[in-house]
Amino acid sequence: MGATAQAVIATAYTREAAKEHLGQVKSFFSIFVGTNQGTAAVLSMITQATNIAQNEKGSVQASNDKEMQDLINLLTRRIKKPDIGVAIKDQLSQYVDFYPGSQKVVATEKGGSPRTLSLSEYSFEYDGVTKTVTAKINKPATKDTTYVLSFDVHSNQTALDEWRSNPGYPDTGDLETDYADNKSSSGKEGFFSNAKAVGQITFDLGAGEQSVDYPFPKPVVQVFDNNNKGGIIKGHVTLFNQQLDAGKFTFGLYDCDDSADHNIKERHKFIDAGGLPVDVKNQSTDKDNGWFSFPTINYKEEGTYWYKIKQESIPGDLDGDQISASTKIKYDTHEALVKVMVTKEDGSFVARVEYDPKDYPDDASEEDKAAYFYNTYGVQGTYQ
């Protein structure tokens, strides 16, 4: 800072400022107004000698109105609060594939409730060549706001082939990588689902847009071997006194504990070979012959598993004899117990299903053994 007539004062003041205030400031700039290039050069040398980062220090000279205005514009851009942009990038690993249409961005302001952003509030792109997912918030970020990008992936054939050739997993999921209803990543073994994931902050302080990347923790996924042998859980329903139409009755499969009573814990959650949920709420008879079955369960460990099958297409108006006033049907409301024993043979898990003998006819063949249910239509007194 200084002028042509006060060159000595200007350089001395700049030197004193550099000496006394460096420990208290992040940026240091000197400005010379005038045409004396020698003094301006001295100011520049003093400024450059400070131990301030290069992008936070500088020395400029303004010798006319235009240069002065340009200087003011530059300082204004440097001093004003910059707009902050937010982007999230996730490069997927070779072991997973992106599940199209599953992306979601949620913003939560400090003290507020989470809000799912509309598609007009952010841009989203998946590059299939680099396997990179990118979401960018369209408007400048607001203060104290957390942005969360979520999307689904599923383990692919590469992961399955590697797991089959060398059973076990090479990676361990970083901490805090679980979803609330999925505890399969944090501290668990698996394949890393991404090669690199970063949150990117962009800003412009007057020298063009710049960015800073912040790495995210890496989750893992496990594979699900579709080569389970056997293990199909099935049932049969009979309707007396009325024709049985496909889909008339539905049934649910429930996980049970190992106690003597095998109490129900929850509805079984089916997943496909890639680890994605399968929407199997109820299974109904697909033909008029009364047979129904559940999707194959992908077992990952040897052991004994217990299930119960319940009939779920039951109205809420049953009387004490299990008869519905609305449908005139007496419903079989018992819970059929199913035992599955899983062993590993020749690299694959083999599931053998057993049903409670009281749940199938005495003369049932091995193929026809299942959980049998009997419903009856008609007036009371005709039930079998």
Secondary structure, DSSP 8 states (H G I E B T S, - for coil): ---GGGHHHHHHHHHHHHHHHGGG-S-EEEEEESS-HHHHHHHHHHHHTSSS-GGGEEEEEE-SHHHHHHHHHHHHHHHS----EEEEEEEE-TTEEE-TT--EEEEEETTS--EE--GGGEEEEEETTTTEEEEEESS---TTEEEEEE--EEE-HHHHHHHHHS-S-SEEB-TT--BTTB-SSBT-EEEESEEEEEEEEEEESSSSEEEEEEE----EE----S--EE---EEEEEEETS---TTSSEEEEEEE-SSTT--EEEE---B-TTS-B---S-EE-SSTT-EEE-------S-EEEEEEEEE----S-B-TTSBBTTT-EE-----EEEEEEEEEETTEEEEEEEE-GGGS-TT--TTT-SEEEEEEESSTT---
